[in-house]
Amino acid sequence: MTTISRWTPRATINLVITNSAVFIQVCALVLCQLWAFLLLPFSRVIYYDFLAYILKQWVHVVVWLIQTFAPSEFVLNIDSSCDNDMIQRDKQGKATGVTFPRRLIVISNHQAMQVFDFIFLKRKLALDKETIVNNLERSKRFKIPTWLMLFPEGTVISESTRERSAKFAKKNDMSDNIFTLLPRSTGLKLILETLGDDPEWMYDFTIGYEGVKATDIPENVYTIRSIFSLGVFPKQIHVYIRRYRIPDIPFQDDKVFSQWLFDRWVEKDKMLAHFYENGQFPDGREKIHMPIRLKNTIHDVGMMYVMLLPYIPLCLMVYKLYKMYFGA
């Protein structure tokens, strides 16, 4: 795809298409959620499974937008701490993807709807603790498929957050990182205490974007507008994947756990230094190139609209009732 560096008719068309696709999909999403509420009185397990399925359909549209307007690929570097069984292979033995458990915790150096069971926070633990605990206990009770994404840095890197991180390091007599912000351990500790050993593993993603220099602020280089309208996007997104067995993480002691997490972020900083110098992360167990695209575009994007078909007779019935009582 030809890179567009300024507003052109093509960029305007891209903007209209992407915004229209998102708006239409959100409307379809809301209507599909109503079917989920019909299942709730009969089975909470089926209700949560259906919500997960609807959310999957939403993700399909996001992937379609990426493959259409910002074709990219993941470059996954699998660390030796990961089980070889999680790597998917074709008949020739070539690595083609990865498989994760249905329930896991993910921590990462980057950030990326209540009905879908997202946990909305006020960003103050005193106010958020009850919300976090209630959501996590419900996910355990009903064995809800869960990817709990957590960003211990709390925010994205910017000039102001870089300055706050440096002040925090000085106040606590610590060394500040260069490419990451110092992590906070309180929220992650609460999550690990609440979930216990379910799930068994916590995965650690370290993310680097092609085209971002060591001195750049990533969110200033790539924005939603530049990616989907102006054609400025990373061709490759590098992810180094590690994992830790949760019972082996020392989260029972505040000070020990805080140091453990800080050490992991020091390791991330060193990996990012390697990335910015070499354009890739250090070699792990295996490297996998995964294009960000759907396996079957028509099927994957269209299934949500199939679920809307029952609304057609319902709308016709409402129209007839309106004509009957209020028509001329």
C-alpha positions as CSV (number, residue, x, y, z in Angstrom):
1,M,0.0,0.0,0.0
2,T,1.3,3.4,-1.0
3,T,2.1,5.6,2.1
4,I,0.0,8.7,2.4
5,S,1.7,11.5,4.3
6,R,-1.1,14.2,4.0
7,W,-4.8,14.5,3.5
8,T,-5.8,13.5,0.0
9,P,-9.1,12.3,-1.5
10,R,-8.0,8.7,-0.9
11,A,-7.2,9.5,2.8
12,T,-10.7,11.1,3.1
13,I,-12.3,7.9,1.6
14,N,-10.3,5.8,4.0
15,L,-11.6,7.9,6.9
16,V,-15.2,7.6,5.8
17,I,-15.0,3.8,5.3
18,T,-13.3,3.1,8.6
19,N,-15.6,5.3,10.6
20,S,-18.7,3.9,8.9
21,A,-17.5,0.3,9.5
22,V,-17.0,1.0,13.2
23,F,-20.3,2.7,13.5
24,I,-22.3,0.0,11.8
25,Q,-20.5,-2.7,13.8
26,V,-21.2,-1.0,17.1
27,C,-24.9,-0.8,16.2
28,A,-24.9,-4.5,15.3
29,L,-23.0,-5.2,18.5
30,V,-25.6,-3.6,20.7
31,L,-28.5,-5.5,19.0
32,C,-26.7,-8.8,19.3
33,Q,-26.2,-8.2,23.0
34,L,-29.9,-8.3,23.5
35,W,-29.9,-12.0,22.5
36,A,-27.4,-12.6,25.3
37,F,-29.7,-11.1,27.9
38,L,-32.4,-13.6,26.9
39,L,-29.9,-16.4,27.8
40,L,-29.1,-15.0,31.2
41,P,-32.1,-16.4,33.1
42,F,-31.3,-19.9,31.9
43,S,-27.5,-20.2,32.2
44,R,-24.9,-17.7,33.2
45,V,-22.2,-19.9,31.7
46,I,-23.9,-19.8,28.2
47,Y,-24.5,-16.1,28.7
48,Y,-20.8,-15.4,29.2
49,D,-19.8,-17.7,26.4
50,F,-22.2,-15.9,24.0
51,L,-20.8,-12.5,25.1
52,A,-17.3,-13.8,24.4
53,Y,-18.5,-14.9,20.9
54,I,-20.0,-11.5,20.1
55,L,-16.8,-9.8,21.3
56,K,-14.9,-12.1,18.9
57,Q,-17.0,-10.8,16.1
58,W,-16.1,-7.3,17.0
59,V,-12.4,-8.2,17.0
60,H,-12.9,-9.6,13.5
61,V,-13.9,-6.2,12.2
62,V,-10.8,-4.6,13.8
63,V,-8.6,-7.2,12.1
64,W,-10.4,-6.6,8.8
65,L,-9.7,-2.8,9.1
66,I,-6.0,-3.5,9.8
67,Q,-5.6,-6.0,6.9
68,T,-7.4,-3.6,4.5
69,F,-5.9,-0.2,5.5
70,A,-2.7,-1.0,7.5
71,P,-1.5,-4.5,6.5
72,S,1.0,-5.6,9.1
73,E,2.4,-8.7,10.7
74,F,3.3,-9.8,14.2
75,V,6.8,-11.0,14.7
76,L,6.6,-13.2,17.8
77,N,9.7,-14.2,19.6
78,I,8.9,-17.1,21.9
79,D,11.1,-17.3,25.0
80,S,12.4,-20.6,26.4
81,S,10.2,-20.2,29.4
82,C,7.2,-21.0,27.2
83,D,6.0,-24.6,26.5
84,N,6.8,-25.8,23.0
85,D,3.2,-27.2,22.8
86,M,1.9,-23.6,22.6
87,I,3.5,-23.2,19.1
88,Q,1.2,-24.2,16.2
89,R,2.9,-25.9,13.3
90,D,1.9,-26.9,9.7
91,K,2.4,-30.3,8.2
92,Q,6.0,-29.4,7.3
93,G,6.8,-28.5,10.9
94,K,7.0,-24.7,10.3
95,A,5.8,-22.5,13.1
96,T,2.6,-20.7,12.0
97,G,1.1,-19.4,15.3
98,V,0.6,-19.7,19.0
99,T,-2.1,-21.1,21.3
100,F,-2.8,-19.6,24.7
101,P,-4.9,-21.0,27.6
102,R,-8.5,-19.9,27.9
103,R,-7.7,-18.1,31.1
104,L,-4.5,-16.2,31.6
105,I,-3.0,-12.9,32.9
106,V,-0.9,-10.8,30.6
107,I,1.4,-7.9,31.6
108,S,2.9,-5.7,29.0
109,N,4.9,-2.5,28.5
110,H,2.3,-0.9,26.2
111,Q,-1.3,0.1,26.4
112,A,-3.6,-0.5,24.0
113,M,-17.7,-1.8,27.8
114,Q,-19.2,-2.9,30.8
115,V,-21.6,-5.5,29.1
116,F,-18.6,-7.4,27.8
117,D,-17.2,-7.6,31.3
118,F,-14.4,-5.1,30.8
119,I,-13.3,-3.8,34.2
120,F,-13.7,-0.1,34.2
121,L,-11.5,1.7,36.7
122,K,-11.2,5.1,38.3
123,R,-7.4,4.6,38.4
124,K,-7.4,4.8,42.2
125,L,-7.1,1.5,44.0
126,A,-9.1,2.6,47.0
127,L,-12.0,3.2,44.6
128,D,-11.3,0.3,42.2
129,K,-10.6,-2.5,44.6
130,E,-14.2,-3.7,45.1
131,T,-14.8,-3.6,41.3
132,I,-11.6,-5.5,40.5
133,V,-12.3,-8.2,43.2
134,N,-15.9,-8.7,42.2
135,N,-15.1,-9.1,38.5
136,L,-12.3,-11.5,39.1
137,E,-14.2,-13.6,41.6
138,R,-17.1,-13.9,39.1
139,S,-14.7,-15.0,36.3
140,K,-13.3,-17.7,38.6
141,R,-16.8,-18.9,39.7
142,F,-18.2,-19.3,36.2
143,K,-14.8,-20.2,34.6
144,I,-15.2,-17.4,32.1
145,P,-12.6,-17.4,29.3
146,T,-10.4,-14.5,30.5
147,W,-7.5,-12.6,29.1
148,L,-6.7,-10.1,31.9
149,M,-4.4,-7.5,30.3
150,L,-2.5,-5.3,32.7
151,F,-0.1,-2.5,32.1
152,P,1.8,-1.9,35.4
153,E,3.3,1.3,34.0
154,G,-0.2,2.7,34.3
155,T,0.0,4.9,31.2
156,V,1.8,5.4,27.9
157,I,5.2,7.0,27.6
158,S,5.1,10.8,27.1
159,E,7.3,13.7,28.2
160,S,5.2,14.2,31.3
161,T,5.0,10.5,32.3
162,R,8.7,10.2,31.6
163,E,9.3,13.0,34.1
164,R,7.0,11.5,36.7
165,S,8.8,8.2,36.4
166,A,12.1,9.9,37.0
167,K,10.8,11.7,40.0
168,F,9.4,8.4,41.4
169,A,12.7,6.7,40.9
170,K,14.6,9.5,42.7
171,K,12.1,9.6,45.6
172,N,12.5,5.9,46.1
173,D,16.2,5.8,45.5
174,M,15.9,3.7,42.4
175,S,17.4,3.7,38.9
176,D,14.9,5.0,36.3
177,N,14.5,3.0,33.0
178,I,15.2,4.5,29.6
179,F,12.6,3.0,27.3
180,T,9.9,2.0,29.9
181,L,8.2,3.7,32.9
182,L,8.8,2.2,36.3
183,P,6.0,-0.3,37.1
184,R,3.6,-0.1,40.1
185,S,3.0,-3.4,41.8
186,T,-0.2,-2.8,43.9
187,G,-2.8,-3.5,41.3
188,L,-1.1,-6.7,40.0
189,K,-0.6,-7.9,43.5
190,L,-4.3,-7.6,44.2
191,I,-5.2,-9.5,41.1
192,L,-2.8,-12.3,41.9
193,E,-4.1,-12.6,45.4
194,T,-7.7,-12.7,44.2
195,L,-7.2,-15.2,41.4
196,G,-4.7,-17.5,43.3
197,D,-3.5,-20.3,41.0
198,D,-6.4,-20.0,38.5
199,P,-5.0,-19.3,35.9
200,E,-1.7,-21.1,36.3
201,W,0.4,-18.8,34.1
202,M,1.1,-15.1,33.8
203,Y,2.5,-14.1,30.3
204,D,4.8,-11.2,29.8
205,F,4.7,-9.3,26.5
206,T,7.4,-6.8,25.5
207,I,6.3,-4.9,22.4
208,G,8.3,-2.9,19.9
209,Y,7.0,-1.1,16.8
210,E,8.9,-1.0,13.5
211,G,9.6,2.6,12.5
212,V,9.8,4.0,16.1
213,K,13.2,5.3,17.1
214,A,14.7,5.1,20.6
215,T,14.0,8.8,21.1
216,D,10.4,8.7,19.8
217,I,7.2,8.6,21.8
218,P,5.3,5.7,20.0
219,E,1.8,7.2,20.3
220,N,3.1,10.4,18.6
221,V,4.5,8.4,15.7
222,Y,1.5,6.2,15.0
223,T,-2.0,7.5,15.7
224,I,-5.5,6.1,14.8
225,R,-5.8,8.8,12.1
226,S,-2.3,8.1,10.6
227,I,-2.8,4.3,10.7
228,F,-6.3,4.1,9.1
229,S,-6.5,7.3,7.1
230,L,-3.0,8.6,6.2
231,G,-1.3,5.2,5.5
232,V,1.4,5.7,8.2
233,F,1.6,2.5,10.2
234,P,4.1,-0.1,11.4
235,K,4.7,-2.9,8.9
236,Q,5.8,-5.2,11.8
237,I,4.9,-5.3,15.4
238,H,7.5,-7.3,17.4
239,V,6.4,-9.1,20.6
240,Y,8.8,-11.0,22.9
241,I,6.7,-13.5,24.9
242,R,7.8,-14.9,28.3
243,R,5.7,-16.6,31.0
244,Y,5.8,-17.2,34.7
245,R,4.1,-19.8,36.8
246,I,1.9,-17.8,39.2
247,P,2.5,-20.0,42.3
248,D,6.2,-19.2,41.8
249,I,5.8,-15.4,41.8
250,P,6.5,-13.9,45.3
251,F,3.4,-11.7,45.5
252,Q,2.7,-12.5,49.2
253,D,5.3,-9.9,50.3
254,D,4.9,-6.3,49.2
255,K,8.5,-5.3,49.1
256,V,9.8,-8.6,47.6
257,F,7.1,-8.5,44.9
258,S,7.7,-4.9,44.0
259,Q,11.4,-5.7,43.5
260,W,10.5,-8.7,41.4
261,L,8.3,-6.7,39.1
262,F,10.9,-3.9,38.9
263,D,13.6,-6.5,37.9
264,R,11.3,-7.7,35.1
265,W,11.0,-4.1,33.8
266,V,14.7,-3.7,33.9
267,E,14.9,-6.8,31.7
268,K,12.3,-5.2,29.4
269,D,14.3,-2.0,29.1
270,K,17.4,-4.0,28.1
271,M,15.4,-5.9,25.5
272,L,14.0,-2.7,24.1
273,A,17.6,-1.3,23.9
274,H,18.5,-4.3,21.8
275,F,15.4,-3.8,19.7
276,Y,16.1,-0.1,18.9
277,E,19.7,-1.0,18.1
278,N,19.1,-4.1,16.0
279,G,15.5,-3.8,14.8
280,Q,14.5,-7.0,16.5
281,F,14.4,-8.6,20.0
282,P,17.0,-11.1,21.1
283,D,16.4,-14.6,19.8
284,G,14.2,-16.8,21.9
285,R,13.1,-20.4,21.5
286,E,11.5,-19.6,18.1
287,K,10.5,-16.7,15.9
288,I,7.1,-16.6,14.2
289,H,5.9,-14.2,11.5
290,M,2.1,-13.9,11.7
291,P,0.2,-11.6,9.2
292,I,-2.6,-9.8,10.9
293,R,-5.5,-11.0,8.8
294,L,-8.6,-13.1,8.9
295,K,-8.7,-16.7,7.7
296,N,-12.1,-16.2,6.0
297,T,-13.0,-12.6,5.7
298,I,-16.6,-13.0,4.5
299,H,-17.5,-15.6,7.1
300,D,-15.6,-13.8,10.0
301,V,-17.1,-10.4,9.3
302,G,-20.5,-11.5,8.3
303,M,-21.5,-13.8,11.2
304,M,-22.6,-10.9,13.4
305,Y,-25.1,-9.8,10.8
306,V,-26.4,-13.3,10.5
307,M,-27.4,-13.0,14.2
308,L,-29.4,-9.9,13.3
309,L,-31.7,-11.8,10.8
310,P,-34.3,-12.5,13.6
311,Y,-34.8,-8.8,13.9
312,I,-36.4,-8.6,10.4
313,P,-39.7,-10.3,11.3
314,L,-39.7,-8.4,14.7
315,C,-39.4,-5.1,12.9
316,L,-42.1,-6.1,10.5
317,M,-44.4,-7.0,13.4
318,V,-43.7,-3.7,15.1
319,Y,-44.4,-1.8,11.8
320,K,-47.7,-3.6,11.3
321,L,-48.8,-2.9,14.9
322,Y,-47.9,0.8,14.4
323,K,-49.9,0.9,11.2
324,M,-52.8,-0.9,12.9
325,Y,-53.1,1.5,15.8
326,F,-51.6,4.8,14.5
327,G,-51.8,4.5,10.7
328,A,-54.2,6.6,8.7
